[in-house]
Amino acid sequence: MTQVQQGGASGAGLPGAIEIPLKFPLQAGAQRIDKLTLRRGKRADMKAAAKHSADDAEQEDFLFARLTGLTLEDIDALDLADSKTLQDTFRRMVGD
């Protein structure tokens, strides 16, 4: 699995972080993931995503992995319903 490095602490307990319950939990090795914690993004996160890839979808995956602490493989394994919830929550968080 490719672990995306996250600057600083995990999102849990950070001001403005949002917990997202998963309708379809992930199995990451022996760990069951039934909720995500989406921390607030910084400009550095956007810059890192832009350096990761020129492709918009790959940038989004990288950014979501970085903001949730998941791996890119975990992001790929999200059910489409949970992926849409993550996208919608992120957009509300940044005001789009």
GROMACS elastic network, one bead per residue, 0.5 to 0.9 nm:
[ bonds ]
;  ai    aj funct       b0    kb
    1    71     6  0.66284   500
    1    72     6  0.75049   500
    1    73     6  0.61720   500
    1    74     6  0.83956   500
    2    71     6  0.56888   500
    2    72     6  0.60791   500
    2    73     6  0.68361   500
    3    65     6  0.83957   500
    3    66     6  0.89343   500
    3    69     6  0.82577   500
    3    70     6  0.72015   500
    3    72     6  0.68551   500
    3    73     6  0.85371   500
    4    62     6  0.73027   500
    4    65     6  0.63196   500
    4    66     6  0.57620   500
    4    69     6  0.71540   500
    4    70     6  0.72182   500
    4    71     6  0.57206   500
    4    72     6  0.69547   500
    5    65     6  0.87678   500
    5    66     6  0.65338   500
    5    69     6  0.78548   500
    5    71     6  0.89766   500
    6     9     6  0.75582   500
    6    10     6  0.75705   500
    6    45     6  0.85580   500
    6    65     6  0.85293   500
    6    66     6  0.52799   500
    6    67     6  0.72573   500
    6    68     6  0.87111   500
    6    69     6  0.66228   500
    7    10     6  0.85184   500
    7    44     6  0.88481   500
    7    45     6  0.84455   500
    7    66     6  0.82600   500
    8    11     6  0.89314   500
    9    12     6  0.81863   500
    9    14     6  0.84547   500
   10    13     6  0.82307   500
   10    14     6  0.79747   500
   10    37     6  0.83937   500
   10    39     6  0.77646   500
   10    67     6  0.83163   500
   10    68     6  0.76273   500
   10    69     6  0.65516   500
   11    14     6  0.55314   500
   11    15     6  0.86428   500
   11    17     6  0.60539   500
   11    18     6  0.83545   500
   11    37     6  0.58137   500
   11    38     6  0.61722   500
   11    40     6  0.79050   500
   11    67     6  0.72227   500
   11    68     6  0.67112   500
   11    69     6  0.76527   500
   12    15     6  0.88517   500
   12    17     6  0.68313   500
   12    18     6  0.84142   500
   12    19     6  0.82394   500
   12    37     6  0.61026   500
   12    38     6  0.81541   500
   12    39     6  0.74990   500
   13    16     6  0.85803   500
   13    17     6  0.69634   500
   13    39     6  0.89635   500
   14    17     6  0.55306   500
   14    18     6  0.89664   500
   14    39     6  0.68799   500
   14    40     6  0.82904   500
   15    18     6  0.89133   500
   15    39     6  0.80888   500
   15    40     6  0.80074   500
   16    38     6  0.87885   500
   16    39     6  0.67706   500
   16    40     6  0.61186   500
   16    93     6  0.85084   500
   17    37     6  0.65188   500
   17    38     6  0.54615   500
   17    40     6  0.58029   500
   18    36     6  0.81430   500
   18    37     6  0.56123   500
   18    38     6  0.51790   500
   18    39     6  0.64916   500
   18    40     6  0.82731   500
   18    89     6  0.82415   500
   18    93     6  0.86946   500
   19    35     6  0.66154   500
   19    36     6  0.56068   500
   19    38     6  0.62473   500
   19    39     6  0.87269   500
   20    34     6  0.87027   500
   20    35     6  0.53585   500
   20    36     6  0.50022   500
   20    37     6  0.61780   500
   20    38     6  0.73758   500
   20    82     6  0.87229   500
   20    85     6  0.78565   500
   20    86     6  0.73213   500
   20    89     6  0.81872   500
   21    24     6  0.89004   500
   21    25     6  0.84810   500
   21    34     6  0.61453   500
   21    36     6  0.64173   500
   21    37     6  0.87828   500
   21    82     6  0.84289   500
   22    25     6  0.54125   500
   22    26     6  0.81816   500
   22    33     6  0.80237   500
   22    34     6  0.52447   500
   22    35     6  0.51328   500
   22    36     6  0.72677   500
   22    78     6  0.88399   500
   22    79     6  0.87581   500
   22    81     6  0.87216   500
   22    82     6  0.58589   500
   22    85     6  0.86407   500
   23    34     6  0.77607   500
   23    35     6  0.87194   500
   23    79     6  0.82783   500
   23    81     6  0.75382   500
   23    82     6  0.63839   500
   24    34     6  0.73988   500
   24    78     6  0.77994   500
   24    79     6  0.63696   500
   24    81     6  0.82349   500
   24    82     6  0.70456   500
   25    32     6  0.66900   500
   25    33     6  0.54506   500
   25    35     6  0.73275   500
   25    78     6  0.80743   500
   25    79     6  0.83934   500
   25    82     6  0.88487   500
   26    31     6  0.82560   500
   26    32     6  0.57642   500
   26    34     6  0.65918   500
   26    35     6  0.88901   500
   26    74     6  0.74520   500
   26    77     6  0.71590   500
   26    78     6  0.68159   500
   26    79     6  0.84661   500
   27    30     6  0.69109   500
   27    31     6  0.58517   500
   27    33     6  0.62040   500
   27    34     6  0.88344   500
   27    74     6  0.84855   500
   27    77     6  0.88573   500
   28    31     6  0.51176   500
   28    32     6  0.61756   500
   28    33     6  0.71202   500
   28    74     6  0.70157   500
   29    32     6  0.79200   500
   33    36     6  0.75013   500
   36    68     6  0.63044   500
   36    69     6  0.86514   500
   36    70     6  0.85716   500
   36    86     6  0.85829   500
   37    67     6  0.80057   500
   37    68     6  0.55283   500
   37    69     6  0.81578   500
   38    41     6  0.86510   500
   38    64     6  0.79676   500
   38    67     6  0.55739   500
   38    69     6  0.84188   500
   38    86     6  0.82184   500
   38    89     6  0.84820   500
   38    90     6  0.77657   500
   39    67     6  0.54014   500
   39    68     6  0.65295   500
   40    67     6  0.71219   500
   40    90     6  0.85468   500
   40    93     6  0.74424   500
   40    94     6  0.82791   500
   41    44     6  0.80760   500
   41    45     6  0.61829   500
   41    46     6  0.78239   500
   41    63     6  0.84743   500
   41    66     6  0.88412   500
   41    67     6  0.65241   500
   41    94     6  0.83722   500
   42    45     6  0.53028   500
   42    46     6  0.69305   500
   42    47     6  0.89777   500
   43    46     6  0.51624   500
   43    47     6  0.62771   500
   43    48     6  0.86532   500
   44    47     6  0.50282   500
   44    48     6  0.61106   500
   44    49     6  0.85968   500
   45    48     6  0.51334   500
   45    49     6  0.62206   500
   45    50     6  0.86868   500
   45    63     6  0.65506   500
   45    66     6  0.73721   500
   45    67     6  0.80337   500
   46    49     6  0.50876   500
   46    50     6  0.62211   500
   46    51     6  0.86868   500
   46    59     6  0.83405   500
   46    63     6  0.69749   500
   47    50     6  0.51024   500
   47    51     6  0.62585   500
   47    52     6  0.86271   500
   48    51     6  0.50875   500
   48    52     6  0.61302   500
   48    59     6  0.86885   500
   48    62     6  0.84430   500
   48    63     6  0.80350   500
   49    53     6  0.66712   500
   49    54     6  0.86421   500
   49    58     6  0.81022   500
   49    60     6  0.73583   500
   49    61     6  0.85861   500
   49    62     6  0.58353   500
   49    63     6  0.57338   500
   49    66     6  0.88160   500
   50    53     6  0.56730   500
   50    54     6  0.62436   500
   50    55     6  0.84941   500
   50    56     6  0.85941   500
   50    59     6  0.62120   500
   51    54     6  0.74130   500
   51    59     6  0.85400   500
   52    55     6  0.88888   500
   52    58     6  0.78972   500
   52    59     6  0.67285   500
   52    62     6  0.74258   500
   53    56     6  0.76874   500
   53    57     6  0.89671   500
   53    58     6  0.62437   500
   53    59     6  0.59065   500
   53    62     6  0.87387   500
   54    57     6  0.89654   500
   54    58     6  0.77427   500
   54    59     6  0.71682   500
   55    58     6  0.53559   500
   55    59     6  0.61605   500
   55    60     6  0.87116   500
   56    59     6  0.50269   500
   56    60     6  0.61701   500
   56    61     6  0.86817   500
   57    60     6  0.50973   500
   57    61     6  0.62510   500
   57    62     6  0.86225   500
   58    61     6  0.50637   500
   58    62     6  0.60855   500
   58    63     6  0.84866   500
   59    62     6  0.50950   500
   59    63     6  0.60377   500
   59    64     6  0.85580   500
   60    63     6  0.50412   500
   60    64     6  0.60651   500
   60    65     6  0.84641   500
   60    87     6  0.88844   500
   61    64     6  0.51714   500
   61    65     6  0.60640   500
   61    66     6  0.85203   500
   61    72     6  0.66305   500
   61    75     6  0.65209   500
   61    76     6  0.78153   500
   62    65     6  0.51048   500
   62    66     6  0.60999   500
   62    67     6  0.86076   500
   62    71     6  0.85537   500
   62    72     6  0.65419   500
   62    75     6  0.85641   500
   63    66     6  0.50449   500
   63    67     6  0.60846   500
   63    68     6  0.85368   500
   64    67     6  0.50883   500
   64    68     6  0.59700   500
   64    69     6  0.81175   500
   64    70     6  0.79114   500
   64    72     6  0.85300   500
   64    75     6  0.74524   500
   64    86     6  0.80691   500
   64    87     6  0.84627   500
   64    90     6  0.85461   500
   65    68     6  0.53160   500
   65    69     6  0.55329   500
   65    71     6  0.56470   500
   65    72     6  0.58487   500
   65    74     6  0.80303   500
   65    75     6  0.64085   500
   66    69     6  0.53382   500
   66    70     6  0.69409   500
   66    71     6  0.80345   500
   66    72     6  0.88315   500
   67    70     6  0.80590   500
   68    71     6  0.87735   500
   70    73     6  0.80583   500
   70    74     6  0.59190   500
   70    75     6  0.67210   500
   71    74     6  0.50761   500
   71    75     6  0.64356   500
   71    76     6  0.87149   500
   72    75     6  0.50532   500
   72    76     6  0.62464   500
   72    77     6  0.86727   500
   73    77     6  0.62352   500
   73    78     6  0.89523   500
   74    78     6  0.65348   500
   75    78     6  0.54116   500
   75    83     6  0.79349   500
   76    79     6  0.84009   500
   76    83     6  0.89490   500
   77    80     6  0.88845   500
   78    81     6  0.80913   500
   78    82     6  0.61767   500
   78    83     6  0.58316   500
   79    82     6  0.52917   500
   79    83     6  0.60887   500
   79    84     6  0.86571   500
   80    84     6  0.60709   500
   80    85     6  0.85666   500
   81    84     6  0.52136   500
   81    85     6  0.63648   500
   81    86     6  0.87741   500
   82    86     6  0.61997   500
   82    87     6  0.86371   500
   83    86     6  0.50558   500
   83    87     6  0.62135   500
   83    88     6  0.86043   500
   84    87     6  0.50106   500
   84    88     6  0.60186   500
   84    89     6  0.84250   500
   85    88     6  0.50945   500
   85    89     6  0.59616   500
   85    90     6  0.84686   500
   86    89     6  0.51647   500
   86    90     6  0.61150   500
   86    91     6  0.86241   500
   87    90     6  0.51839   500
   87    91     6  0.62125   500
   87    92     6  0.86979   500
   88    91     6  0.51348   500
   88    92     6  0.62111   500
   88    93     6  0.85495   500
   89    92     6  0.51553   500
   89    93     6  0.60799   500
   89    94     6  0.87741   500
   90    94     6  0.63400   500
   90    95     6  0.85258   500
   90    96     6  0.87259   500
   91    94     6  0.53008   500
   91    95     6  0.59763   500
   91    96     6  0.51165   500
   92    96     6  0.59960   500
   93    96     6  0.79083   500
